[in-house]
Amino acid sequence: MSILGKIFGSRGKSTQAADEPTSSGGSNAWSILVIGGGIGGLTAGIALRRKGFDVEIIERDPEWSVYGVGIIQQNNVVRAVAELGVIDDYVDAGFGFDHVKIFLPNGTEVAHIPTPALTERYPACVGIGRPALQCVLGDRAKASGAKIRLGRTAETINDTGDRVDVTFSDGTRGSYDLVIGADGLYSQTRDMLFPDAPKPEFTGQSVWRYNFKRPDDVQGLWVYNGTPGVGLVPMTDDLMYMYVTTAEPGNPRIPTENLASEMRKRMTTPSPMIQALVEKVTDNDGVVYRPLEWLMLEGPWHKGRVALLGDAVHATTPHLGQGAGLAIEDSLVIADELSKAATPEEAFQKYRDRRFERCDYIVKNSLAICKGQLGEGPLIDNSKASAEAIGVVSQPI
Ligand SMILES: Cc1cc2nc3c(=O)[nH]c(=O)nc-3n(C[C@H](O)[C@H](O)[C@H](O)COP(=O)(O)OP(=O)(O)OC[C@H]3O[C@@H](n4cnc5c(N)ncnc54)[C@H](O)[C@@H]3O)c2cc1C
């Protein structure tokens, strides 16, 4: 779905007073190019503008399209969004909740786990449609004064020591103090910076997702144990999405015209709730199928005046529901460090120092859950692992 019109059409929307950029501290006269207009790039743009930096964001996709299912945002992410100053628009666009229910495959409820809120007066967690999230972030990035240029990539990035000269795919050029690559799992910026860095790795598992009308009683995240792994996530008063994780050895390509029937075949969880949804999976275009890949950059996350954030450096499988949250937290930390440090080098190093352990924990523990489900490692108790992870990410960033 293209959200271009929506983002640019709704710029007059309210901006909370607290969301205006704050005064610049130390060396905030730097101009910064952000490569990638996804969750990480837009939140970086917003966080940097709030510190007073001059920001330009380039996005490869001229339509700025985002697929139409949703995303789970845990309590640390709600806290991060509050710190970004976007919380009211974000909560309004999603569905707040405060618990996870765990079910046996037959539908028997075995646990109701409350999730503590980390942000006063706001829900603990949020389920939100990806297009809705992109709209909230795109609107705010624009309103904050970040320049957004669509349909363009960086062809060359030349760090001269005191500037970074960039040539773009449309033949134009720019010169910036700093560049931040937030261009996702297959980051071109990472390839330019670190050609020998490890490549994304397929786990052996994939995820099928589909939107449904939300039944009244689905008021939180519902997780069905067993194989396949199934979950229901509320996104709005009217909508929820389902995810189904399955082993897909060899990473097969599924033709679009077969997506609905292939998803139905895999929805074998016997719970009456899930079985009632099987026959509703009819629209091939509504099925979002994704092979699950991961990547953790163990080495540096920057070189000179160019740094990376989000999936470009730490792409996690969604088993702990944290990938986008980590990207948002990265944005806050990199903006904070840039606003305090005397040199970009110092800021980028401190940013990685603050982020590495948490990101590594999420990537490795999510992967362990995945491998356990595939029978390639010990089976991990998902609810215990999630509770432990919440303890970790609840710590200040
Ligand atoms: C199946 C699945 C389910 C997930 N569920 C959750 C969840 O429930 N909760 C959660 O927190 N996370 C979840 N995630 C993870 C989350 O989607 C990612 O961690 C998050 O999107 C990372 O943001 P990013 O900005 O780093 O990368 P992306 O979202 O990939 O954004 C990168 C952007 O850069 C653009 N781009 C790419 N290359 C270039 C280039 N060369 N030049 C310019 N622009 C470029 C892309 O078009 C894109 O807009 C899930 C991931 C998957 C695969």
The ligand as a Gaussian input file, in Angstrom:
#p B3LYP/6-31G(d) Opt

LIG

0 1
 C        8.215000     -11.197000       9.767000
 C        8.703000     -10.081000      10.635000
 C        7.956000      -9.675000      11.725000
 C        8.416000      -8.661000      12.561000
 N        7.665000      -8.298000      13.635000
 C        8.145000      -7.358000      14.474000
 C        7.396000      -6.991000      15.618000
 O        6.302000      -7.523000      15.868000
 N        7.914000      -6.041000      16.443000
 C        9.110000      -5.417000      16.179000
 O        9.531000      -4.551000      16.968000
 N        9.834000      -5.758000      15.090000
 C        9.385000      -6.703000      14.242000
 N       10.097000      -7.027000      13.132000
 C       11.384000      -6.364000      12.873000
 C       11.215000      -5.005000      12.215000
 O       10.389000      -5.075000      11.073000
 C       12.586000      -4.476000      11.820000
 O       13.494000      -4.656000      12.869000
 C       12.498000      -2.972000      11.489000
 O       11.657000      -2.780000      10.390000
 C       13.898000      -2.443000      11.212000
 O       13.808000      -1.105000      10.821000
 P       14.927000      -0.490000       9.855000
 O       14.512000       0.927000       9.652000
 O       16.261000      -0.787000      10.381000
 O       14.801000      -1.287000       8.491000
 P       13.595000      -1.319000       7.478000
 O       12.296000      -1.274000       8.182000
 O       13.862000      -2.470000       6.568000
 O       13.714000       0.034000       6.655000
 C       14.744000       0.237000       5.738000
 C       14.291000       1.317000       4.763000
 O       15.387000       1.662000       3.934000
 C       14.976000       1.661000       2.578000
 N       16.164000       1.334000       1.789000
 C       16.737000       0.131000       1.608000
 N       17.855000       0.230000       0.888000
 C       18.000000       1.552000       0.608000
 C       18.980000       2.298000      -0.100000
 N       20.033000       1.698000      -0.665000
 N       18.825000       3.639000      -0.199000
 C       17.753000       4.268000       0.367000
 N       16.794000       3.607000       1.043000
 C       16.923000       2.255000       1.190000
 C       13.884000       0.626000       2.506000
 O       13.045000       0.834000       1.392000
 C       13.180000       0.863000       3.840000
 O       12.213000       1.882000       3.755000
 C        9.660000      -8.043000      12.287000
 C       10.408000      -8.423000      11.175000
 C        9.937000      -9.449000      10.359000
 C       10.775000      -9.870000       9.170000

